[in-house]
Amino acid sequence: MAEPGQEQQGAAQPAAGQPQELTEHEAAIYDRQLRVWGVETQKRLSAARVLIAGCTGLAAEVAKNIVLAGVGSVTLADDTPCSACPPSNFLVPAGAAANSTVAEACVLTLREMNPFVQVSALPGPLSAALTPEALCRHDLLLLCGQPASSVAAADAACRQAGVAFYAGACRGIYGWAFADLQEHHYVVEKKEEQADGSASKSAEEHSERFASWGEALGCSLQGVSLKRLSKLYLLLRAAARFEQQHERFPAAADAEQLAAAWAAEAGAAGIDAAALPAEALSAYASDGDDMPAINAIVGGVLANELIKAVGRKGAPINNFFLFSLLEGAGAVERMPPPANLDSIALVFASLAAGSNMGKAPIRLKEVVYTLSPFEQSVMSGLWKDLPHKAAHHAANLRDAVLFCVLPIVGISYYCADFKEKEKQHHRY
């Protein structure tokens, strides 16, 4: 097996940014998801180069999903020793070498999941992933579990390098994801039923502008209906001010300082500080650990967004996805509101594309379906697999008859025959 950080031998080597034809074996492996998003999207996905910095439990969920989906290459950056690995990172096996890093241990597990994907580890600390040399070799950066100061620096580096940027973190019952694709072009397919019962497809090209991390968290909220805003977004603004000052996440002992940061942030945003309850601030400060269930939901959404971004098919989330067990569902926030953008033309373009500021509720059932492309129901695939499944169940039924039913029938027949012979014997 190749050492972490080295390229795996024998797997496909797509040229940077140039989609290549799928091999027959790849087409068979990705058969079901090819019917979900098409061959062209899969070809773009197979040529994509993704860099994940910070191997948290959330990063493990995203890496697992995109590796199974068949992304071209995944590079992990995290020099944390395996002995200090977060328990939520299921990619690190229990018997991992103590002198290896979390990124190296995750690489070995991901390679076993899909040998067609190039998986490697970037040596050095997380800052090594933000250098121009590292970013220019990738199409997309995902930063997980880092404070706001690190997210702001990573977003600025990606904008300078022209690389798509995603960030996410989970704390207790809260989870969030942020996207900055700068200027993103994508295609939306629509199906229309004809009078004769047939269906026709049409593709519409769209373009969206994304705000930076600083613009999304620093915009004014004057005149914005706070009832439409997720409380988690307000929590993020308070935590971002604290984390920019201290360059770390808040802890339970920082509840008062976090409340003071929120008071200053509310004043700068032009809203009443009472919009965010003090209980929510103290709960956010005290819940430092992540929950696997929250990681799975946010990681499923993040992985689906990464696939849409590199495949350029489907409208992406612009620009926050927020999930809280207190609110009971996930929500999408577009910040700043379109009225705060610097161009009236962009406002009308956003409205024409159907993008509105405020919460767009996402049903939990829809979130669960995004956990893996292999879990999505495709009727054509189900009908195609029906003969095989029927034969499989028939074989299982035959075994059940042979090993369970026949002995019972045989014993019953023997007992009945013996009883009849006893009657005959006593009769004569």
Secondary structure, 3 states (H helix, E strand, C coil): CCCCCCCCCCCCCCCCCCCCCCCHHHHHHCHHHHHHHCHHHHHHHHCCEEEEECCCHHHHHHHHHHHHHCCCEEEEECCCEHHHCCCCCCCCCCCCCCCCEHHHHHHHHHHHHCCCCEEEECCCCHHHHHCHHHHCCCCEEEEECCCHHHHHHHHHHHHHHCCEEEEEEEEECEEEEEEECCEEEEEEEEEEECCCCCEEEEEEEEEEECCCHHHHHHCCCCCCCHHHCCHHHHHHHHHHHHHHHHCCCCCHHHHHHHHHHHHHHHHHHCCCHHHCCHHHHHHHHHCCCECHHHHHHHHHHHHHHHHHHHHCECCCCCCEEEEECCCCEEEEECCCCHHHCCCHHHHHHHHHCCCCCCCCCECHHHHHHCCCHHHCCCHHHHHHHHHHHHHHHHHHHHHHHHHHHHHHHHHHHHHHHHHHHHHHHHHC
